[in-house]
Amino acid sequence: MTDECIFCKIGRGELDADVVHKTDDVVAFRDIDPKAPVHVLVIPRRHIASVNDLGADDADLVGALYMAAQRVAAEEGVADSGYRLVMNVGDDGGQAVHHIHLHLLGGRALAWPPG
């Protein structure tokens, strides 16, 4: 983790967030600028800036992010109706915080293409 990263601070419990799920490795919390009725961010507690920085040894952690998202979708009541998981990469990909995170979006029909 880094001292300056806002998601690291949330992961350490140093900043308030509306946390909906947490484990030793993962934290899920509501987005402060939601784009859907359900908009939750799922982050690893360990700082990884981008998908481009993942290594083969991070496979279990990436799996944990998706398993947490699956659980949150069920708890939020959107698992059966459907939801979207998005992970933006880099500035042009829309990554505003350089700490990997899944966006879980649901609670309404989502258009395609998203961009």
Secondary structure by P-SEA (a helix, b strand, c coil): cccccaaaaaaacccccccccccccbbbbbbccccccbbbbbbbcccccccccccccaaaaaaaaaaaaaaaaaaacccccbbbbbbbcccccccccccbbbbbbcccccccccc
